[in-house]
Amino acid sequence: TGDDDQGTLGSGYDCPGHHHSLLRFFVFFLSANASKVYANAVAKTQKIWGPYLESIMKVGQMQILRQQIANELNYSCKFDSKHLAAALENLNKSVAPLR
């Protein structure tokens, strides 16, 4: 268990040297062949992107609608509360002389 491995992989992570070398190899291999690896991954997953994108867009639209409804309710409550507070104040003023 080398101290050299701890600094590279994160504090407190004890990894034998051969695993560290293997990790370095994969990082080098992926960075050297990144365009080929990503092109293959995109080609293999091409069929699912349409439905996936459609689902993501539906979720995004629902989030926008939820936010708009929340904003409208918030504004409406603030608007109504001002008018209700003013009505209550006027009612209290009109009843006060009768006491």
Secondary structure, DSSP 8 states (H G I E B T S, - for coil): --HHHHHHH-TT----HHHHHHHHHHHHHHHHTHHHHHHHHHHHTHHHHHHHHHHHHHHHHHHHHHHHHHHHHHHHHHHHHHHHHHHHHHHHHHHGGG-
